[in-house]
Amino acid sequence: MAQEFDFLKKEYLLSLIHHLPGMLYRCKNDNFWTMEVISDGCEDLTGFSKKDLVNNATLSYMDLIVLEDRKKVDMIVDEAIQENIPWKVEYRITAKNGNIKWVWEQGLAIKENGKVIALEGFVTDITKNKQKEIKLNKTLSQRNKELLINVTLLNEYKKAVDKSSIVSKTSKEGIITYVNDEFIKISKYSKDELIGSPHSIIRHPDNSKEIFKDMWKTILKKKIWKGVIKNQNKEKEEYYVATTIIPMLNENNEINEFMSIRSNVTDLINKEKKIQQQTTDPLTKLPNRLKLFEELKNENNPALCLFDINRFKEINECYDYSIGDKLLIEVSTIIKNEFKDISKIFRINADKFAILKINHFSDDIFIEKIKEFNKKIKKQTFKVEEYSFNISLTCAISNSTNVYLHSETALEYAKSNDIEYVYYDRCQNLKERHYSNLLWTKKLREGFFEERFDIFLQPIISNNTKETSKYECLIRYIEPNGEIVSPYHFLEVAKKSRLYSNITKVVIDKACKFFENRSDEFSINLTIEDILNPETMHYFIDKILKYKVANRIVLEIVESEGIENFDEVSSFIENMKRHGCKIAIDDFGTGYSNFEYLMRLNVDFIKIDGSLIKNINNDKNAQTVAEIVVDFAKKLGIKTIAEYVHNEVVHQKVKELNIDYSQGYHLGEPKSVKSFKEKD
């Protein structure tokens, strides 16, 4: 029975050895590790049979060990033998098929009478685990390298911010805990005076309480707040700072402190005030024509009355200009008092004034008010010094799309026909205009089906290199007879008939497709309707990804629309920037609030409004505004583009003002993409 049990144990042991995932061995302690006994696992491990390795019949096991690893293995085994302990070692072998394998070995020296008679051990394949380990180590090494780079960059950024910005930290309660040298310099307080004080130590009393309510509401929600704040230093000198306040969170996502980064924008704000002066009539203190155009951009359904004083030129000629000026001041005062609740008043030029209806009043109330005012003026006697004057007015009203142009047309018509009052939109041409709108709506719908829309490219020239830097993509309608129609004739109709988004999609598709295999930058115009239309935006993103043009496209946004919808536009810009697009603000330069708005947006280009550029060579006011815009843009690192460059004199003036790019018919008319394809 005992013999049978011993036999079974031997069988079990042999089976266990046979199925081990590796190789058991017994070898001599010589230079070749001459194998005496090897388990069946040697062939799976090395590719060689037991016959090949036993007694070094074909080659020795030492021959399989990669040359660079042999010294390490010898040293570890020799040390273990000397210390009479088992050895554990990882090394590489070259299998019969030429593949390199990683193996793990554990062995022990067998001794008799203190002398090593053999080495016994076990070797197993650890290649997969070792490859994972190597890959992991490489990943960790790369991440550590990236972390080191990021830490280095972070330190450099900190140095740069400290040198160029006004930086402070405050506690959750708003108590100052840190200020940099720039903060100390501009505030003129010492560090000891600032640390431990509330930020109100530099607050100017002119600031609205609402600013700080909004600020605290925002940052306590763990959001970043941006705005322009008026401060005063220790000597009560005022200064303005563009401020960004960032909540700093701890590992539990709780607010630990606040960091404030500011830029001194005092010069820019003072220049904005100067621009405000450019939009104010110095005689009557009323807003001027430039300001009216800005307001018209912000009105959805404006109604406008233009009027002038009949035979005012005779008053100036007979009584001197000083008397005429005083009479204009008297008239402007009466207008302001009469219309202050329902309208905004402007002096256009000389004796011409404008009254812009506020939206929430009906047109009928506005018209009746104009008629009553005209009657009142007729009955009134104006006294200027020792002179008395009775005056009358000629009035024209319009609430059409091109409200100013139509009002002017109606006013000229009324004066030439000696008519006291004309309502443009109720004149005979109303039916003609209505018919034109219906006709264009039909043409637009057919135009999409018949592909009558095409894009034309107008070059934008670098004033530095004199080369074409980019192109603006402009939509055109092609009549069946080949006549090219400007969007001036159909864009407003498209908006009213809800076809405008289709036109935008045509521009997007044709522009992206054309520039797919070109290296040029190109721009397209987007309105607030486009930006707020999810379908249009999805379409745009799909196209720029499909044609891979995101890093070469510039999106032009009309300035006034951006101001009205700041949050939506700001979010849109950040999203487009993530895709690699660039942003331009179009028609810039006629508003007062524009500069603060721009400082809060991440834009690449400012397109200076054509109304400034076209007269820049002989209009000092236009030149002054342009200079301020350019100076402002350069300080913010924004490139400038002059529109409406229609002759060489204007182009030279634009270059003198250091405007970066020029665009206009003088430099290149819009041309069909087909002409570009023919040249290519």
TAZI-V969294 format. One record per residue. RES is the residue in one letter. SS is DSSP state (@ for helix, = for strand, . for the rest). PHI is phi in radians with two decimals (NA if undefined). D_CENTER is the distance of its C-alpha to the mean C-alpha in Angstrom with 2 decimals. Layout:
RES&SS&PHI&D_CENTER, RES&SS&PHI&D_CENTER
This chain:
M&.&NA&90.00, A&@&-1.11&88.52, Q&@&-1.14&88.53, E&@&-1.11&86.68, F&@&-1.13&84.04, D&@&-1.09&83.56, F&@&-1.14&83.17, L&@&-1.09&80.49, K&@&-1.04&78.59, K&@&-1.15&78.71, E&@&-1.08&77.45, Y&@&-1.06&74.56, L&@&-1.14&73.67, L&@&-1.10&73.76, S&@&-1.13&71.52, L&@&-1.09&69.03, I&@&-1.09&68.99, H&@&-1.12&68.56, H&@&-1.65&65.50, L&.&-1.11&63.72, P&.&-1.38&60.19, G&.&2.91&61.26, M&=&-2.25&64.33, L&=&-1.60&67.21, Y&=&-2.56&69.27, R&=&-2.40&72.25, C&=&-2.43&72.59, K&.&-1.35&74.62, N&.&-1.59&73.39, D&.&-2.06&73.57, N&.&-1.21&71.15, F&.&-1.91&70.24, W&.&0.87&70.13, T&.&-1.08&72.72, M&=&-1.31&72.25, E&=&-1.85&75.35, V&=&-2.40&73.94, I&=&-2.42&70.59, S&.&-1.36&69.36, D&.&-1.10&68.35, G&.&-1.18&64.65, C&@&-1.13&64.78, E&@&-1.23&64.24, D&@&-1.11&61.02, L&@&-1.36&59.79, T&@&-1.93&60.88, G&.&1.59&61.93, F&.&-1.72&65.40, S&.&-1.44&68.49, K&@&-1.06&70.74, K&@&-1.08&73.33, D&@&-1.14&70.93, L&@&-1.73&70.27, V&=&-1.12&73.56, N&.&0.99&75.67, N&.&0.99&73.02, A&.&-1.04&74.48, T&.&-1.86&71.56, L&.&-2.78&69.30, S&.&-1.57&68.83, Y&@&-1.11&66.04, M&@&-1.07&65.18, D&@&-1.13&64.41, L&@&-1.34&61.64, I&=&-1.24&59.75, V&.&-0.97&56.95, L&@&-0.90&58.39, E&@&-1.17&55.66, D&@&-1.69&56.35, R&@&-1.10&60.18, K&@&-1.07&60.61, K&@&-1.10&58.45, V&@&-1.11&60.40, D&@&-0.98&63.77, M&@&-1.14&62.92, I&@&-1.15&61.82, V&@&-1.14&64.89, D&@&-1.06&67.29, E&@&-1.12&65.98, A&@&-1.15&66.40, I&@&-1.09&69.95, Q&@&-1.08&70.85, E&@&-1.59&69.58, N&.&1.04&71.17, I&.&-2.28&67.96, P&.&-1.20&65.98, W&=&-1.96&63.12, K&=&-2.29&59.67, V&=&-2.66&57.60, E&=&-1.89&54.69, Y&=&-2.79&54.88, R&=&-1.92&54.33, I&=&-2.19&56.94, T&=&-1.81&57.07, A&.&-1.27&58.23, K&.&-1.06&60.61, N&.&-1.41&57.81, G&.&1.62&56.04, N&.&-1.27&53.25, I&=&-1.58&52.45, K&=&-2.10&52.86, W&=&-1.62&52.25, V&=&-2.26&55.30, W&=&-2.04&56.36, E&=&-2.21&59.99, Q&=&-2.24&62.23, G&=&-2.54&65.80, L&=&-2.62&68.94, A&=&-1.39&71.87, I&=&-1.69&75.28, K&=&-2.12&78.06, E&=&-2.33&81.84, N&.&0.94&83.82, G&.&1.40&80.70, K&=&-1.99&80.07, V&=&-1.28&77.08, I&=&-1.85&78.52, A&=&-2.94&75.33, L&=&-2.10&71.64, E&=&-2.20&70.37, G&=&-3.05&66.87, F&=&-2.36&64.14, V&=&-2.17&61.18, T&=&-2.34&58.28, D&=&-1.39&55.15, I&.&-2.12&51.87, T&@&-1.01&49.70, K&@&-1.07&47.17, N&@&-1.11&46.75, K&@&-1.19&46.57, Q&@&-1.09&43.87, K&@&-1.09&41.78, E&@&-1.12&42.48, I&@&-1.11&41.51, K&@&-1.09&38.26, L&@&-1.09&37.51, N&@&-1.11&38.38, K&@&-1.11&36.11, T&@&-1.08&33.19, L&@&-1.11&34.03, S&@&-1.12&34.40, Q&@&-1.12&31.00, R&@&-1.15&29.40, N&@&-1.10&31.35, K&@&-1.14&30.20, E&@&-1.10&26.51, L&@&-1.07&27.18, L&@&-1.11&28.89, I&@&-1.11&26.04, N&@&-1.12&23.52, V&@&-1.10&25.98, T&@&-1.09&26.44, L&@&-1.09&22.74, L&@&-1.05&22.46, N&@&-1.14&25.39, E&@&-1.17&23.97, Y&@&-1.06&20.71, K&@&-1.05&23.04, K&@&-1.08&25.05, A&@&-1.10&22.14, V&@&-1.10&20.88, D&@&-1.07&24.53, K&@&-1.37&25.12, S&@&-1.86&22.18, S&.&-2.18&21.45, I&=&-1.70&23.68, V&=&-2.08&24.04, S&=&-2.58&26.28, K&=&-2.18&27.20, T&=&-2.32&29.08, S&.&-1.28&31.13, K&.&-1.06&30.47, E&.&-1.56&32.67, G&.&1.56&30.67, I&=&-1.54&33.20, I&=&-1.18&31.96, T&=&-2.04&32.68, Y&=&-2.72&30.93, V&=&-2.43&29.84, N&.&-1.62&28.98, D&@&-1.10&30.69, E&@&-1.12&28.00, F&@&-1.12&28.46, I&@&-1.10&32.20, K&@&-1.11&31.98, I&@&-1.35&30.06, S&@&-1.43&31.93, K&.&1.11&35.30, Y&.&-1.69&36.48, S&.&-1.37&37.96, K&@&-1.06&36.55, D&@&-1.12&39.58, E&@&-1.23&39.01, L&@&-1.47&35.42, I&.&-1.10&35.89, G&.&1.63&37.26, S&.&-1.67&36.30, P&=&-1.30&33.92, H&@&-1.14&30.73, S&@&-1.12&32.49, I&@&-1.05&34.41, I&@&-1.98&31.76, R&=&-1.30&30.75, H&.&-1.49&31.50, P&.&-1.12&33.62, D&.&-1.25&31.59, N&.&-1.14&28.77, S&.&-1.28&28.89, K&@&-1.11&29.96, E&@&-1.11&27.37, I&@&-1.02&24.57, F&@&-1.35&26.20, K&@&-1.09&27.13, D&@&-1.11&23.53, M&@&-1.06&22.57, W&@&-1.15&25.41, K&@&-1.05&24.87, T&@&-1.26&21.28, I&@&-1.25&22.10, L&.&-1.27&25.35, K&.&-1.55&23.48, K&.&1.20&21.89, K&.&-1.90&18.43, I&.&-1.40&16.38, W&=&-1.93&17.02, K&=&-2.25&15.32, G&=&-3.13&17.24, V&=&-1.91&19.41, I&=&-2.12&23.04, K&=&-1.62&26.15, N&=&-2.04&28.44, Q&=&-2.41&31.85, N&.&-1.50&33.49, K&.&-1.06&37.05, E&.&-1.63&38.43, K&.&1.15&36.77, E&.&-1.52&34.43, E&=&-1.49&31.18, Y&=&-2.67&27.70, Y&=&-1.98&24.15, V&=&-2.29&21.56, A&=&-1.41&17.85, T&=&-2.00&18.33, T&=&-2.15&16.67, I&=&-1.96&19.33, I&=&-2.03&19.19, P&=&-1.21&22.08, M&=&-1.71&23.75, L&=&-1.76&25.48, N&.&-1.59&28.71, E&.&-1.15&29.94, N&.&-1.68&30.91, N&.&1.09&27.42, E&.&-1.90&28.82, I&=&-1.19&27.51, N&=&-1.72&29.23, E&=&-2.89&27.79, F&=&-2.10&24.83, M&=&-1.92&22.98, S&=&-2.02&21.70, I&=&-2.09&19.64, R&=&-2.22&19.87, S&=&-2.15&19.38, N&=&-1.32&22.10, V&.&-2.02&20.83, T&@&-1.01&24.37, D&@&-1.06&24.53, L&@&-1.13&21.41, I&@&-1.11&22.83, N&@&-1.11&26.19, K&@&-1.27&24.80, E&@&-1.07&23.20, K&@&-1.10&26.75, K&@&-1.16&28.03, I&@&-1.12&25.82, Q&@&-1.04&27.27, Q&@&-1.11&30.62, Q&@&-1.19&29.66, T&.&-1.78&29.17, T&=&-2.15&32.52, D&.&-1.26&35.95, P&.&-1.17&38.03, L&.&-1.39&41.30, T&.&-1.62&40.73, K&.&1.15&37.60, L&.&-1.46&36.14, P&=&-1.05&32.61, N&.&-1.77&32.86, R&@&-1.06&31.94, L&@&-1.05&28.45, K&@&-1.19&27.81, L&@&-1.05&29.37, F&@&-1.07&26.95, E&@&-1.12&24.04, E&@&-1.12&25.89, L&@&-1.09&26.62, K&@&-1.13&22.97, N&@&-1.59&22.80, E&.&-1.73&26.04, N&.&-1.42&26.42, N&.&-2.29&30.17, P&.&-1.29&31.27, A&.&-2.11&34.94, L&=&-2.26&35.81, C&=&-1.99&39.18, L&=&-1.87&39.91, F&=&-2.56&43.28, D&=&-2.35&45.19, I&=&-1.50&48.50, N&.&-1.14&51.33, R&.&1.02&53.26, F&@&-1.17&51.24, K&@&-1.00&51.69, E&@&-1.16&55.43, I&@&-1.12&54.91, N&@&-1.08&53.07, E&@&-1.24&55.75, C&@&-1.54&58.68, Y&@&-2.04&57.61, D&.&1.55&55.15, Y&@&-1.14&51.39, S&@&-1.11&51.51, I&@&-1.18&53.34, G&@&-1.03&50.87, D&@&-1.10&47.95, K&@&-1.15&49.71, L&@&-1.14&50.32, L&@&-1.07&46.60, I&@&-1.12&45.84, E&@&-1.08&48.46, V&@&-1.10&47.07, S&@&-1.10&43.47, T&@&-1.13&44.78, I&@&-1.12&46.58, I&@&-1.06&43.55, K&@&-1.04&41.39, N&@&-1.17&44.12, E&@&-1.30&44.76, F&@&-2.02&41.22, K&.&-1.06&39.37, D&.&-1.54&39.21, I&.&-2.15&38.06, S&=&-2.62&36.24, K&=&-1.96&34.25, I&=&-1.92&36.27, F&=&-2.41&35.36, R&=&-1.80&37.51, I&=&-1.45&36.68, N&=&-2.98&39.25, A&.&0.72&42.95, D&.&-1.80&44.54, K&=&-1.75&41.79, F&=&-2.16&39.91, A&=&-2.28&37.40, I&=&-2.17&37.34, L&=&-1.80&34.25, K&=&-1.22&35.09, I&.&-1.36&33.19, N&.&-0.96&32.18, H&.&-1.37&34.43, F&.&-1.80&37.58, S&.&-1.29&39.15, D&@&-1.10&39.75, D&@&-1.12&43.49, I&@&-1.09&43.50, F&@&-1.09&41.48, I&@&-1.12&43.93, E&@&-1.10&46.94, K&@&-1.14&45.63, I&@&-1.11&45.27, K&@&-1.09&48.81, E&@&-1.10&50.25, F&@&-1.11&48.56, N&@&-1.09&50.01, K&@&-1.13&53.47, K&@&-1.12&53.14, I&@&-1.08&52.25, K&@&-1.07&55.32, K&@&-1.44&57.61, Q&.&-1.53&56.29, T&.&-1.86&57.82, F&=&-1.69&55.56, K&=&-1.95&57.29, V&=&-2.20&55.98, E&.&0.95&58.39, E&.&-1.62&61.77, Y&=&-1.84&60.42, S&=&-2.12&59.87, F&=&-2.35&57.64, N&.&-2.00&57.34, I&.&-2.16&54.29, S&.&-2.37&52.91, L&=&-2.13&49.48, T&=&-1.95&48.20, C&=&-2.11&45.36, A&=&-2.46&42.99, I&=&-2.17&40.65, S&=&-2.60&38.02, N&.&-2.28&35.51, S&.&-1.45&34.51, T&.&-1.05&31.14, N&.&-1.62&31.50, V&@&-1.08&33.05, Y&@&-1.21&33.41, L&@&-1.04&34.73, H&@&-1.20&37.16, S&@&-1.13&38.33, E&@&-1.11&39.03, T&@&-1.05&40.90, A&@&-1.14&42.90, L&@&-1.14&43.70, E&@&-1.10&45.02, Y&@&-1.10&47.00, A&@&-1.12&48.48, K&@&-1.19&49.48, S&@&-1.23&51.03, N&.&-1.89&52.98, D&.&0.94&53.87, I&.&-1.84&52.27, E&.&-1.25&51.37, Y&=&-2.58&48.63, V&=&-2.35&46.51, Y&=&-1.89&44.04, Y&@&-0.91&42.12, D&@&-1.31&41.20, R&@&-1.93&44.85, C&.&-1.45&46.19, Q&.&-1.09&47.66, N&@&-1.30&44.51, L&@&-1.04&42.89, K&@&-1.09&44.66, E&@&-1.12&43.60, R&@&-1.15&39.93, H&@&-1.09&40.29, Y&@&-1.07&42.00, S&@&-1.07&39.26, N&@&-1.11&36.60, L&@&-1.10&38.76, L&@&-1.09&39.33, W&@&-1.21&35.66, T&@&-1.06&34.86, K&@&-1.12&37.56, K&@&-1.13&36.37, L&@&-1.13&32.78, R&@&-1.07&34.06, E&@&-1.19&36.38, G&@&-1.09&33.77, F&@&-1.17&31.59, F&@&-1.20&34.75, E&@&-1.63&36.08, E&.&0.97&32.78, R&.&-1.62&33.15, F&=&-1.69&29.47, D&=&-2.55&28.07, I&=&-1.78&25.13, F&=&-2.00&25.84, L&=&-1.91&23.91, Q&=&-1.94&23.75, P&=&-1.23&23.22, I&=&-1.99&20.87, I&=&-1.71&22.96, S&=&-1.27&22.21, N&.&-1.29&24.42, N&.&-1.57&24.97, T&.&-1.65&26.12, K&.&1.17&27.17, E&.&-1.82&25.91, T&=&-1.20&23.76, S&=&-1.61&20.25, K&=&-2.85&18.67, Y&=&-2.25&19.72, E&=&-1.72&18.72, C&=&-1.61&20.06, L&=&-2.09&22.31, I&=&-1.44&24.43, R&=&-2.43&28.19, Y&=&-1.81&31.17, I&=&-1.83&34.18, E&.&-1.18&37.53, P&.&-0.98&40.38, N&.&-1.49&42.05, G&.&1.62&39.03, E&.&-1.16&37.94, I&=&-1.68&34.21, V&=&-1.96&32.84, S&=&-1.22&29.79, P&@&-1.13&27.39, Y&@&-0.92&28.67, H&@&-1.47&31.68, F&.&-2.36&30.19, L&@&-1.13&26.61, E&@&-1.12&27.91, V&@&-1.09&30.64, A&@&-1.07&28.21, K&@&-1.14&26.31, K&@&-1.19&29.66, S&.&-1.65&31.03, R&.&1.04&28.01, L&.&-1.93&27.56, Y&@&-1.11&24.24, S&@&-1.09&22.25, N&@&-1.14&24.74, I&@&-1.14&23.92, T&@&-1.02&20.17, K&@&-1.13&21.25, V&@&-1.08&23.59, V&@&-1.08&20.99, I&@&-1.02&18.68, D&@&-1.11&21.76, K&@&-1.18&23.45, A&@&-1.17&20.53, C&@&-1.10&19.52, K&@&-1.14&23.24, F&@&-1.16&24.09, F&@&-1.57&21.50, E&.&-0.95&22.12, N&.&-1.86&24.69, R&.&-2.01&23.47, S&.&-1.73&21.47, D&.&-1.23&19.99, E&=&-1.41&16.43, F&=&-2.59&16.33, S&=&-2.17&14.49, I&=&-2.28&15.16, N&=&-1.64&15.10, L&=&-2.17&14.01, T&.&-1.67&15.70, I&@&-1.13&15.37, E&@&-1.08&18.23, D&@&-1.13&16.30, I&@&-1.11&13.34, L&.&-1.51&16.08, N&.&-1.68&18.25, P&@&-1.00&18.10, E&@&-1.11&20.36, T&@&-1.11&18.28, M&@&-1.18&15.09, H&@&-1.09&17.38, Y&@&-1.06&18.91, F&@&-1.07&15.75, I&@&-1.11&14.76, D&@&-1.01&18.47, K&@&-1.22&18.70, I&@&-1.19&15.90, L&@&-1.32&17.42, K&@&-1.09&20.90, Y&@&-1.65&20.59, K&.&0.96&18.31, V&.&-2.08&16.17, A&@&-0.99&12.58, N&@&-1.39&12.31, R&@&-2.12&13.87, I&=&-1.80&12.31, V&=&-2.01&10.44, L&=&-1.76&9.74, E&=&-1.65&11.45, I&=&-2.00&11.38, V&=&-1.20&14.54, E&@&-0.98&14.28, S&@&-1.09&17.11, E&@&-1.18&15.94, G&@&-1.13&12.65, I&@&-1.15&14.97, E&@&-1.16&17.35, N&.&-2.17&15.07, F&@&-1.03&12.66, D&@&-1.07&12.62, E&@&-1.15&12.14, V&@&-1.17&9.34, S&@&-1.07&7.49, S&@&-1.11&8.45, F&@&-1.06&7.64, I&@&-1.08&3.90, E&@&-1.06&4.45, N&@&-1.12&7.13, M&@&-1.16&6.18, K&@&-1.09&4.48, R&@&-1.12&7.83, H&@&-1.41&9.63, G&.&1.80&8.85, C&.&-1.32&7.65, K&=&-1.85&6.67, I&=&-2.19&6.03, A&=&-2.15&9.22, I&=&-1.73&10.91, D&=&-1.63&14.39, D&=&0.98&17.78, F&=&-1.55&16.87, G&.&2.17&19.84, T&.&-2.00&22.20, G&.&-2.13&21.20, Y&.&-1.54&22.00, S&.&-1.40&19.48, N&@&-1.11&16.52, F&@&-1.19&16.23, E&@&-1.09&15.96, Y&@&-1.05&13.34, L&@&-1.19&11.19, M&@&-1.11&11.96, R&.&-1.68&10.41, L&.&-2.01&6.88, N&.&-1.74&4.48, V&.&-1.91&5.44, D&.&-1.85&7.79, F&=&-2.37&10.67, I&=&-2.07&12.92, K&=&-1.71&15.64, I&=&-1.27&18.67, D&.&-0.96&20.69, G&@&-1.07&23.69, S&@&-1.14&26.08, L&@&-1.45&25.68, I&@&-1.23&25.85, K&.&-1.13&28.86, N&.&-2.00&31.16, I&.&-1.17&29.76, N&.&-1.39&32.92, N&.&-2.35&35.25, D&.&-2.04&33.32, K&@&-1.13&33.05, N&@&-1.09&30.88, A&@&-1.08&28.31, Q&@&-1.13&28.47, T&@&-1.08&28.09, V&@&-1.08&24.96, A&@&-1.07&23.45, E&@&-1.05&24.47, I&@&-1.15&22.81, V&@&-1.08&19.47, V&@&-1.11&19.71, D&@&-1.08&20.82, F&@&-1.04&18.06, A&@&-1.11&15.36, K&@&-1.10&17.25, K&@&-1.18&17.49, L&.&-1.67&13.76, G&.&1.27&13.47, I&.&-1.83&11.93, K&=&-1.36&13.95, T&=&-2.02&16.05, I&=&-2.26&17.61, A&=&-1.63&20.91, E&.&-1.66&21.80, Y&.&1.12&25.44, V&.&-1.42&27.05, H&.&-1.84&30.40, N&.&-2.71&32.88, E&@&-1.23&33.45, V&@&-1.10&34.12, V&@&-1.11&30.68, H&@&-1.07&29.15, Q&@&-1.12&31.11, K&@&-1.13&30.03, V&@&-1.05&26.34, K&@&-1.17&26.96, E&@&-1.07&28.96, L&.&-1.43&26.03, N&.&1.10&23.99, I&.&-1.29&21.38, D&.&-1.23&19.72, Y&=&-2.34&20.08, S&=&-2.26&22.44, Q&.&-2.55&22.76, G&.&2.87&25.85, Y&.&-1.11&29.18, H&.&-1.12&30.82, L&.&-1.70&28.70, G&.&2.90&28.56, E&.&-1.36&29.11, P&.&-1.06&27.18, K&=&-2.21&29.08, S&=&-1.09&29.46, V&@&-1.07&28.05, K&@&-1.10&31.71, S&@&-1.18&32.63, F&@&-1.22&30.13, K&@&-1.11&31.61, E&@&-1.11&35.09, K&@&-1.18&34.35, D&.&-1.14&32.80
